[in-house]
Amino acid sequence: MNIKRMGLGLIALVMFLTFATSVSASTTRTDTGTTTHSGGNLALQYYAYDSHIHGWMYATVYRVTASGDVYVGSGSIEGGMPHGDGIRTGNLYLGNQPAGTYKYVITLPSGWMGPSIVWSTY
């Protein structure tokens, strides 16, 4: 009888942990920022520490214009694996872009630390 209770307790614990993990990853937050680009090849590198919480980090870049934001490119990276150092890195090579203001929008799980952003030319 004690073994049966232990088995049920173990099943309940596994179900609770599965639910708790999925709930923590379902909450997201958004980070935005801008840069002034002088023209030429533009790139965005984005980093975050996933805290071993499964989820996706999505990055999108827009060119800011008087008539509204114009989509330039996007990418995503999965994190929260039980192995590795937990640092997730994405690179967006956006090609030759005209001079102007560019905006990034990054959505990531709330439990992740970051993001850190680096704009560059190549």
C-alpha positions as CSV (number, residue, x, y, z in Angstrom):
1,M,0.0,0.0,0.0
2,N,2.9,2.4,0.7
3,I,4.4,1.7,-2.6
4,K,1.1,2.5,-4.3
5,R,0.9,5.9,-2.5
6,M,4.5,6.6,-3.4
7,G,3.7,5.9,-7.1
8,L,0.7,8.2,-7.0
9,G,2.7,10.9,-5.2
10,L,5.5,10.6,-7.8
11,I,3.0,10.9,-10.7
12,A,1.4,14.0,-9.0
13,L,4.9,15.5,-8.5
14,V,5.8,15.0,-12.2
15,M,2.5,16.4,-13.3
16,F,3.0,19.5,-11.1
17,L,6.5,20.1,-12.3
18,T,5.4,19.8,-15.9
19,F,2.6,22.3,-15.4
20,A,4.8,24.7,-13.5
21,T,7.5,24.6,-16.2
22,S,5.0,25.2,-19.0
23,V,3.3,28.0,-17.1
24,S,6.6,29.9,-16.5
25,A,7.5,29.7,-20.2
26,S,4.1,30.9,-21.4
27,T,4.6,34.4,-20.0
28,T,6.6,36.6,-22.4
29,R,7.9,40.2,-22.4
30,T,9.0,42.5,-25.2
31,D,12.1,44.7,-25.5
32,T,12.5,47.4,-28.1
33,G,15.2,49.8,-29.2
34,T,16.4,51.9,-32.1
35,T,19.6,52.8,-33.9
36,T,20.6,55.3,-36.5
37,H,22.3,53.6,-39.5
38,S,24.4,55.5,-42.0
39,G,23.7,53.1,-44.9
40,G,25.3,49.8,-46.0
41,N,25.1,46.3,-44.6
42,L,23.3,46.1,-41.3
43,A,23.3,43.3,-38.7
44,L,21.7,42.7,-35.3
45,Q,23.1,40.3,-32.8
46,Y,20.9,39.4,-29.8
47,Y,21.7,37.4,-26.7
48,A,19.9,36.2,-23.7
49,Y,20.4,33.7,-20.8
50,D,17.5,31.2,-20.9
51,S,17.6,30.2,-17.2
52,H,16.9,26.7,-18.5
53,I,13.3,27.7,-19.1
54,H,12.1,26.3,-22.4
55,G,10.8,28.9,-24.9
56,W,11.6,30.9,-28.0
57,M,13.2,34.4,-28.5
58,Y,11.9,36.2,-31.6
59,A,13.7,39.2,-33.1
60,T,12.2,41.5,-35.8
61,V,13.8,44.6,-37.3
62,Y,11.9,47.5,-38.9
63,R,13.0,50.6,-40.8
64,V,11.2,53.6,-39.2
65,T,9.6,55.9,-41.8
66,A,7.2,58.8,-41.7
67,S,4.4,56.6,-43.0
68,G,5.1,53.7,-40.5
69,D,7.5,50.9,-39.8
70,V,8.7,48.8,-42.7
71,Y,9.6,45.2,-42.0
72,V,13.3,44.4,-42.8
73,G,13.9,40.9,-41.3
74,S,13.4,38.5,-38.4
75,G,14.7,35.5,-36.7
76,S,14.2,33.3,-33.7
77,I,16.1,30.9,-31.4
78,E,14.9,28.2,-29.1
79,G,16.2,27.9,-25.6
80,G,15.7,26.1,-22.3
81,M,17.4,22.9,-23.1
82,P,18.6,20.8,-20.1
83,H,22.2,20.9,-21.4
84,G,24.6,23.7,-22.4
85,D,25.4,27.0,-20.8
86,G,22.0,28.6,-21.3
87,I,23.3,31.5,-23.4
88,R,21.2,31.9,-26.6
89,T,22.6,33.9,-29.5
90,G,20.9,35.0,-32.7
91,N,22.2,36.9,-35.7
92,L,20.2,38.8,-38.2
93,Y,22.3,39.8,-41.3
94,L,19.9,42.3,-43.0
95,G,22.0,43.1,-46.1
96,N,22.5,46.5,-47.7
97,Q,20.1,49.0,-46.0
98,P,19.6,52.7,-46.7
99,A,20.5,55.3,-44.1
100,G,17.9,55.9,-41.5
101,T,16.5,54.8,-38.2
102,Y,16.0,51.1,-37.5
103,K,14.0,49.5,-34.7
104,Y,14.2,46.0,-33.2
105,V,11.4,44.2,-31.3
106,I,12.4,41.2,-29.3
107,T,9.9,38.9,-27.6
108,L,11.2,36.3,-25.1
109,P,10.0,34.3,-22.1
110,S,9.8,36.4,-18.9
111,G,12.1,34.1,-17.0
112,W,15.0,34.7,-19.4
113,M,17.7,37.3,-18.5
114,G,18.4,39.8,-21.2
115,P,18.3,40.5,-24.0
116,S,21.6,42.2,-24.9
117,I,21.7,43.8,-28.4
118,V,24.6,44.7,-30.7
119,W,24.0,46.6,-33.9
120,S,26.9,46.3,-36.4
121,T,27.8,46.8,-40.1
122,Y,29.7,44.2,-42.2
